[in-house]
Amino acid sequence: NNAPKGTYTVIIQFIVYEDGSIDKLQPLTNHVYGMETEVIRILKRSPKWKPAVQDGKIVNSFRKQLVTFLVQ
């Protein structure tokens, strides 16, 4: 989408539920070139995630996922 050459790191925050499903995807960066939208699209299509464990019990958790784009 006409992004200038460079390295762009996108940060997406979301919830990983006890069953490994994800929801409430929210971009924490805004590079304007559609990168956040693309990362969210890919994450929504990903297989189930491994949920967090606290005190031996599976729990819901927030996750921040970083994805770096290198535009050449």
Contacts in CASP RR format, 6 or more apart in sequence:
PFRMAT RR
TARGET T0000
AUTHOR 0000-0000-0000
METHOD contacts of the structure
MODEL  1
NNAPKGTYTVIIQFIVYEDGSIDKLQPLTNHVYGMETEVIRILKRSPKWK
PAVQDGKIVNSFRKQLVTFLVQ
1 33 0 8 1.000
1 34 0 8 1.000
2 33 0 8 1.000
3 31 0 8 1.000
3 33 0 8 1.000
3 35 0 8 1.000
3 69 0 8 1.000
3 71 0 8 1.000
4 71 0 8 1.000
5 71 0 8 1.000
5 72 0 8 1.000
6 70 0 8 1.000
6 71 0 8 1.000
6 72 0 8 1.000
7 68 0 8 1.000
7 69 0 8 1.000
7 70 0 8 1.000
7 71 0 8 1.000
8 31 0 8 1.000
8 33 0 8 1.000
8 35 0 8 1.000
8 68 0 8 1.000
8 69 0 8 1.000
8 71 0 8 1.000
9 29 0 8 1.000
9 66 0 8 1.000
9 67 0 8 1.000
9 68 0 8 1.000
9 69 0 8 1.000
10 27 0 8 1.000
10 29 0 8 1.000
10 31 0 8 1.000
10 35 0 8 1.000
10 36 0 8 1.000
10 39 0 8 1.000
10 66 0 8 1.000
10 67 0 8 1.000
10 68 0 8 1.000
10 69 0 8 1.000
11 27 0 8 1.000
11 28 0 8 1.000
11 29 0 8 1.000
11 64 0 8 1.000
11 65 0 8 1.000
11 66 0 8 1.000
12 25 0 8 1.000
12 26 0 8 1.000
12 27 0 8 1.000
12 28 0 8 1.000
12 36 0 8 1.000
12 39 0 8 1.000
12 40 0 8 1.000
12 43 0 8 1.000
12 64 0 8 1.000
12 65 0 8 1.000
12 67 0 8 1.000
13 24 0 8 1.000
13 25 0 8 1.000
13 26 0 8 1.000
13 27 0 8 1.000
13 28 0 8 1.000
13 62 0 8 1.000
13 63 0 8 1.000
13 64 0 8 1.000
13 65 0 8 1.000
14 22 0 8 1.000
14 23 0 8 1.000
14 24 0 8 1.000
14 25 0 8 1.000
14 26 0 8 1.000
14 43 0 8 1.000
14 62 0 8 1.000
14 63 0 8 1.000
14 65 0 8 1.000
15 22 0 8 1.000
15 23 0 8 1.000
15 24 0 8 1.000
15 60 0 8 1.000
15 61 0 8 1.000
15 62 0 8 1.000
15 63 0 8 1.000
16 22 0 8 1.000
16 49 0 8 1.000
16 50 0 8 1.000
16 51 0 8 1.000
16 52 0 8 1.000
16 60 0 8 1.000
16 61 0 8 1.000
16 62 0 8 1.000
16 63 0 8 1.000
17 23 0 8 1.000
17 51 0 8 1.000
17 60 0 8 1.000
18 51 0 8 1.000
18 58 0 8 1.000
18 59 0 8 1.000
18 60 0 8 1.000
19 48 0 8 1.000
19 51 0 8 1.000
20 48 0 8 1.000
20 49 0 8 1.000
20 50 0 8 1.000
20 51 0 8 1.000
21 48 0 8 1.000
21 49 0 8 1.000
22 43 0 8 1.000
22 44 0 8 1.000
22 46 0 8 1.000
22 49 0 8 1.000
22 63 0 8 1.000
25 40 0 8 1.000
25 43 0 8 1.000
25 44 0 8 1.000
27 36 0 8 1.000
27 39 0 8 1.000
27 40 0 8 1.000
28 64 0 8 1.000
29 36 0 8 1.000
30 36 0 8 1.000
35 67 0 8 1.000
35 69 0 8 1.000
39 65 0 8 1.000
39 67 0 8 1.000
43 65 0 8 1.000
49 63 0 8 1.000
51 58 0 8 1.000
51 59 0 8 1.000
51 60 0 8 1.000
51 61 0 8 1.000
52 58 0 8 1.000
52 59 0 8 1.000
52 60 0 8 1.000
52 61 0 8 1.000
53 59 0 8 1.000
END
